[in-house]
C-alpha cells in the first residue's frame, strides 16, 4: 500500500485512471444497516475533478435510499492488474435534462429511456 500523499489534482487523476479502468463497482447505500444494500453499477464517467457519474433508472431503490441518506461506499476491482479502489462519500441525484443529456451515451440509452444521474 502506498503512503504517498497526492495533490488534489493528482488524486483526482489517479481516481479517474483507476475507476475508468475498472468501470464496474459495487455501489452500496444504507451504510448503517446490515447487510449493506449493494448492487453493481457501471461508471459513466469520472470527471477531471474526481466526481463519479452513474446513470440510474428514475424509480430505482437506490435513488430513494440516497434521498434518505447521501452516504455511499463504492468498491471497484480491476483484477487483471490487481488494483482495488474503495471510495466513501456523498451521492447527489440530478434530474435536470441538461445534466442528463450532457452525460448520456449510446450505451446508457440502451439501458434507460428515462433516467436520473447520480454524482458521487
Backbone torsions as a table, in degrees:
resi	resn	phi	psi	omega
1	UNK	NA	132.8	-179.4
2	UNK	-77.5	142.1	175.0
3	UNK	-110.0	11.2	-179.8
4	UNK	-69.5	132.5	175.3
5	UNK	-90.3	131.1	-179.1
6	UNK	-105.0	150.4	172.4
7	UNK	-69.3	167.2	179.9
8	UNK	-57.5	-44.0	-179.5
9	UNK	-65.8	-42.5	178.4
10	UNK	-64.7	-39.9	179.8
11	UNK	-64.9	-43.4	178.9
12	UNK	-63.1	-39.7	179.4
13	UNK	-66.7	-41.1	178.7
14	UNK	-66.2	-41.7	176.6
15	UNK	-59.7	-45.0	178.8
16	UNK	-60.5	-47.9	-178.7
17	UNK	-59.2	-50.9	-176.3
18	UNK	-69.9	-44.3	-176.5
19	UNK	-69.6	-41.3	-178.8
20	UNK	-72.5	-24.8	176.3
21	UNK	-72.5	-40.4	-179.9
22	UNK	-78.2	-39.9	178.5
23	UNK	68.2	-43.4	-176.7
24	UNK	-108.6	137.0	178.3
25	UNK	-134.0	165.9	167.2
26	UNK	-90.9	121.1	-175.3
27	UNK	-103.7	111.9	-173.6
28	UNK	-109.7	134.5	176.6
29	UNK	-125.0	178.9	179.9
30	UNK	49.7	56.4	-173.1
31	UNK	-68.3	-15.0	-179.9
32	UNK	-91.6	4.2	179.6
33	UNK	-120.3	143.0	176.3
34	UNK	-116.4	139.3	-4.2
35	UNK	-71.8	157.0	178.6
36	UNK	-62.3	145.3	171.6
37	UNK	-81.8	107.1	-175.6
38	UNK	-129.3	141.6	176.1
39	UNK	-149.8	149.7	177.5
40	UNK	-72.4	138.8	176.7
41	UNK	-134.7	144.5	177.0
42	UNK	-96.3	127.2	178.2
43	UNK	-67.6	129.1	176.1
44	UNK	-82.5	-44.3	-176.2
45	UNK	-166.0	148.7	164.3
46	UNK	-116.1	113.4	-175.4
47	UNK	-78.9	177.0	-174.9
48	UNK	-64.0	-20.4	178.2
49	UNK	-90.3	-3.0	179.9
50	UNK	90.5	10.6	174.9
51	UNK	-77.4	134.1	179.9
52	UNK	-99.9	131.0	-175.4
53	UNK	-117.0	132.8	178.2
54	UNK	-129.8	154.6	173.4
55	UNK	-107.4	136.2	-175.6
56	UNK	-135.3	144.4	175.5
57	UNK	-61.2	142.1	-176.7
58	UNK	-58.5	-29.6	-177.4
59	UNK	-106.3	23.4	-178.7
60	UNK	-69.1	140.5	176.0
61	UNK	-58.0	-36.5	-178.1
62	UNK	-61.7	-33.1	177.6
63	UNK	-64.8	-41.1	177.3
64	UNK	-66.2	-40.1	179.2
65	UNK	-64.9	-41.0	177.5
66	UNK	-66.6	-34.4	176.2
67	UNK	-61.1	-34.3	178.8
68	UNK	-81.0	-36.0	-177.4
69	UNK	-153.0	115.6	-175.1
70	UNK	-75.1	-10.3	-178.7
71	UNK	-68.9	128.8	177.9
72	UNK	-138.1	157.7	175.4
73	UNK	-129.0	132.3	179.0
74	UNK	-117.6	138.7	177.4
75	UNK	-124.8	113.1	177.0
76	UNK	-104.5	148.7	177.0
77	UNK	-143.0	127.1	171.2
78	UNK	-116.5	88.2	-171.5
79	UNK	-64.0	-35.6	-176.6
80	UNK	-63.2	-29.9	178.9
81	UNK	-108.0	7.7	-179.2
82	UNK	54.9	43.4	178.0
83	UNK	-111.0	132.5	-179.0
84	UNK	-134.4	142.2	-175.7
85	UNK	-139.6	126.5	176.2
86	UNK	-118.9	128.0	-177.2
87	UNK	-128.0	130.1	174.1
88	UNK	-115.0	136.0	179.1
89	UNK	-175.5	-164.0	179.3
90	UNK	-111.2	140.2	179.0
91	UNK	-104.9	147.0	178.0
92	UNK	-129.8	137.0	-178.8
93	UNK	-101.2	129.8	178.4
94	UNK	-109.7	129.9	178.4
95	UNK	-117.6	-3.6	-178.1
96	UNK	-73.7	138.1	-175.4
97	UNK	-59.9	-36.1	-177.0
98	UNK	-61.5	-46.7	178.9
99	UNK	-64.6	-44.8	-178.8
100	UNK	-62.1	-45.9	-179.3
101	UNK	-66.4	-33.7	178.8
102	UNK	-64.7	-38.1	-175.9
103	UNK	-93.8	-9.0	-175.2
104	UNK	-64.9	149.1	176.0
105	UNK	-139.3	164.1	177.3
106	UNK	-57.8	-37.8	178.1
107	UNK	-64.0	-43.0	178.7
108	UNK	-63.5	-40.1	-179.5
109	UNK	-60.5	-35.1	178.5
110	UNK	-64.4	-27.4	-178.0
111	UNK	-89.0	-39.1	-171.7
112	UNK	-134.5	130.9	172.8
113	UNK	-83.1	-36.6	177.2
114	UNK	-138.5	125.8	-176.5
115	UNK	-144.1	-171.2	177.4
116	UNK	-130.5	156.8	175.7
117	UNK	-103.1	140.6	173.7
118	UNK	-115.9	128.3	175.3
119	UNK	-115.1	135.8	179.4
120	UNK	-127.0	NA	NA
